[in-house]
Amino acid sequence: MTSKIKTAIKAKANFIGLPILALCWVSFFWGTTWLASKEGVKHMPGLQLAGIRQFIAGSLYLCYFLFKKTPWPKGKQWKSILILSLLNFVLSNGLSTWGVKYISSGLGAIIGAMVPVWIVFISIFKGEKITRLTILGILICFGGVCVVFYEHLLDFLQPDFQIGIFLSITATITWAFGTLYTKKKANSFNPYFSLGLQMFISSVSLFAFIGATGAGIPLSEIPANSWWSIAYLVLFGSILTFIAFIYALQKLPTELSSLYAYVNPIVAVVLGSLIFEEPLTTAVIFGGSVTLIGLYLINHAMRKKKNSTEPITEIN
C-alpha cells in the first residue's frame, strides 16, 4: 500500500514537474507564515519569537553542515554573512514579526510585498536610471496601497497601529538593502550554510538585545500556541520552504520563479480572513490586486533592463 502511494506521488510529481511543485509550495507556505507569526505574537514578544525561531532553524542548518564537514566561510565572507544577518533577520524578520502584533497578517503581507518599490528608490538615490514602465509600476503600487489603507484611516489615530505600520515598512526597507547587498556581494559560498549562519548569528543578537532591555518573558510562560507557531515557522518557514525556494530558483526561469511573491499576500489575506476573521473588504481585494500588478510591472521592467544593460538589480 505504501509503495503504491509513493509511486502515485512520484508519477504526479513527474507529470506536473518537481520545480513547479516546489514553486507552489513556496507560494502557499510562505503566505501562511504571516498567520503563524500573528498567532505567536498574541502571547509573547515578537522579537523573542523571531529570536527563538532563528536559533532553532539556524542550529539545525549548522548541525547538518557540521556533520557533512562543509568548509567554514573565510575572510570577507564573514563580513557579508554578518551584514546580511543584521539586515535580513535581525531587522527585517524581527521587525516584521513584531509588526504583525499590531496589524492584521494580511496587511503585513501586503506591506511585505512592497520590497521592489524600495529597491527602486534606493537605486534612484544611487544615481541609476529607471524606465517609464518602472515609474508606472510605482504609481500603480502607490494607488493600490492608498486603496488598501482607505478603510484604515481612522486606525492611524491609534498608537499601536502606527507602530505596526512603522515596523512593517522598516522591515521591508531593510530587506531591500539586504537584497541589493546580496546581489553585490554574491559569492560561491554554500547558500544554505550561509543561511544557517545568518539565522544563528541573528538569534544571538536578538537574545542579547532582549536580555539587555528586558523585553522577553520566561520560556516557562510561553504558551503552547506560541510554541506550535514557532515549530511551524521553523519547519515550514525557515527550512522546507527555503529549500524548495532555492531549488525552484535553480530550475525555473526567473520570471516564473518570482511568481511566489505575488501569491504570498493573497494566501495571507484569504487565510487571515478565514482563520482570524480579519476583514476581507472590497478595498482590500481591489487595492491588493492593484498593488500586485504594480509590483509585477516593476519586476518586469527591472529584468528587461537587466537583460539589455548589465548590471541591474534583479528582484526576487
TILO-50951 format. One record per residue (C-alpha): y, z negated, x negated. Coordinates in steps of 0.2 Angstrom, whole numbers, padded with zeros to 4 digits, always signed. Last residue first. Layout:
YZX...
***
This chain:
+0190+0032-0066+0207+0038-0072+0208+0051-0086+0223+0048-0097+0230+0064-0105+0226+0072-0122+0223+0087-0121+0233+0099-0111+0224+0111-0098+0209+0100-0094+0219+0084-0095+0232+0091-0083+0219+0095-0070+0212+0078-0073+0229+0070-0070+0232+0081-0054+0215+0077-0047+0217+0058-0049+0235+0058-0042+0229+0069-0027+0214+0057-0024+0226+0042-0024+0237+0050-0011+0222+0053+0000+0217+0035-0002+0234+0029+0003+0234+0040+0018+0217+0033+0023+0222+0015+0021+0238+0018+0031+0228+0026+0046+0214+0013+0046+0226-0002+0043+0239+0004+0055+0226+0007+0068+0220-0011+0067+0205-0018+0059+0210-0037+0059+0198-0048+0049+0184-0054+0059+0176-0061+0043+0159-0052+0044+0163-0036+0055+0181-0034+0050+0178-0038+0032+0164-0026+0032+0175-0012+0038+0189-0016+0026+0178-0019+0011+0167-0003+0013+0183+0007+0016+0191+0000+0000+0175+0004-0010+0174+0022-0004+0189+0029-0013+0185+0022-0030+0167+0027-0028+0172+0045-0028+0175+0044-0047+0158+0050-0051+0161+0067-0042+0177+0072-0051+0170+0065-0067+0154+0076-0066+0138+0066-0064+0125+0060-0077+0134+0049-0089+0147+0042-0076+0132+0039-0064+0123+0029-0078+0139+0019-0082+0141+0015-0063+0122+0011-0060+0123-0002-0075+0139-0009-0069+0131-0011-0051+0116-0020-0057+0125-0032-0069+0143-0038-0064+0144-0035-0045+0127-0035-0039+0119-0049-0049+0134-0059-0055+0144-0057-0039+0129-0061-0028+0125-0077-0038+0143-0082-0037+0143-0080-0018+0127-0090-0017+0135-0103-0027+0151-0103-0016+0141-0105+0000+0130-0119-0008+0146-0130-0010+0155-0133-0027+0157-0152-0027+0143-0155-0041+0152-0142-0052+0167-0154-0052+0183-0145-0046+0195-0134-0057+0214-0133-0059+0215-0147-0071+0228-0138-0081+0220-0139-0098+0202-0138-0092+0206-0123-0081+0214-0114-0095+0200-0118-0107+0187-0113-0094+0196-0096-0091+0197-0093-0110+0178-0097-0112+0174-0085-0097+0185-0071-0104+0175-0072-0120+0158-0071-0111+0164-0057-0100+0171-0047-0114+0155-0050-0125+0144-0043-0110+0155-0028-0108+0155-0024-0127+0136-0026-0126+0135-0014-0111+0147-0001-0119+0137+0000-0136+0150+0003-0149+0154+0021-0152+0173+0020-0150+0186+0021-0136+0203+0013-0142+0215+0025-0133+0204+0027-0117+0200+0008-0117+0219+0004-0119+0223+0015-0105+0211+0007-0093+0216-0010-0099+0234-0007-0095+0229-0001-0078+0218-0017-0076+0233-0027-0080+0243-0018-0067+0230-0020-0054+0229-0039-0057+0247-0041-0055+0247-0032-0038+0233-0044-0032+0242-0060-0039+0259-0055-0031+0250-0051-0014+0241-0067-0014+0256-0077-0019+0267-0069-0005+0253-0073+0007+0253-0091+0002+0272-0093+0003+0273-0086+0021+0288-0076+0026+0278-0061+0019+0267-0063+0034+0280-0057+0046+0280-0040+0038+0261-0039+0039+0259-0027+0053+0270-0014+0043+0260-0018+0027+0247-0005+0030+0260+0008+0035+0270+0005+0019+0255+0006+0009+0251+0024+0016+0269+0029+0013+0268+0023-0005+0252+0032-0008+0259+0048-0001+0274+0047-0012+0263+0044-0027+0252+0059-0023+0267+0070-0021+0273+0064-0038+0256+0068-0046+0256+0085-0037+0273+0089-0045+0266+0085-0062+0270+0071-0074+0277+0072-0091+0273+0058-0104+0288+0047-0111+0278+0031-0112+0288+0024-0097+0281+0039-0087+0263+0035-0093+0265+0017-0087+0271+0023-0070+0256+0035-0069+0244+0021-0074+0252+0010-0061+0248+0023-0047+0230+0025-0053+0227+0006-0051+0231+0007-0032+0213+0004-0027+0215-0015-0030+0229-0015-0017+0217-0008-0004+0203-0020-0009+0214-0035-0008+0219-0029+0010+0201-0028+0015+0197-0045+0007+0211-0053+0018+0225-0062+0009+0227-0080+0002+0211-0083-0006+0209-0065-0010+0222-0067-0024+0212-0079-0035+0198-0066-0036+0211-0053-0040+0219-0064-0053+0203-0068-0062+0197-0050-0062+0213-0043-0068+0219-0057-0079+0204-0065-0088+0193-0050-0085+0201-0034-0088+0216-0038-0098+0210-0053-0108+0193-0047-0111+0200-0030-0115+0211-0037-0129+0197-0047-0136+0185-0032-0136+0198-0021-0144+0201-0034-0158+0183-0036-0161+0180-0018-0164+0193-0019-0177+0181-0027-0189+0163-0026-0184+0154-0027-0167+0136-0035-0168+0121-0025-0171+0108-0025-0157+0093-0036-0160+0085-0032-0144+0083-0051-0140+0102-0053-0145+0106-0038-0133+0097-0046-0119+0104-0064-0122+0121-0056-0123+0120-0047-0106+0113-0063-0098+0127-0074-0106+0141-0062-0100+0134-0062-0082+0133-0081-0082+0150-0084-0090+0159-0070-0080+0154-0078-0064+0158-0096-0069+0175-0090-0075+0179-0080-0059+0174-0094-0048+0185-0106-0058+0199-0094-0057+0197-0093-0038+0197-0112-0035+0183-0118-0024+0178-0118-0006+0186-0103+0003+0186-0095-0015+0168-0090-0013+0169-0082+0004+0183-0070-0002+0174-0066-0018+0159-0061-0009+0169-0051+0003+0178-0042-0011+0161-0039-0019+0155-0029-0004+0165-0014-0010+0157-0014-0027+0141-0014-0018+0144+0002-0007+0152+0014-0019+0141+0008-0034+0125+0010-0024+0130+0027-0018+0134+0033-0036+0117+0027-0042+0109+0036-0028+0119+0052-0033+0113+0049-0051+0095+0047-0045+0094+0064-0036+0092+0066-0017+0074+0073-0018+0069+0064-0034+0075+0047-0027+0065+0051-0011+0049+0055-0021+0051+0039-0031+0054+0029-0015+0038+0037-0007+0028+0034-0023+0033+0016-0024+0029+0013-0006+0012+0022-0008+0008+0011-0024+0012-0005-0014+0000+0000+0000
***
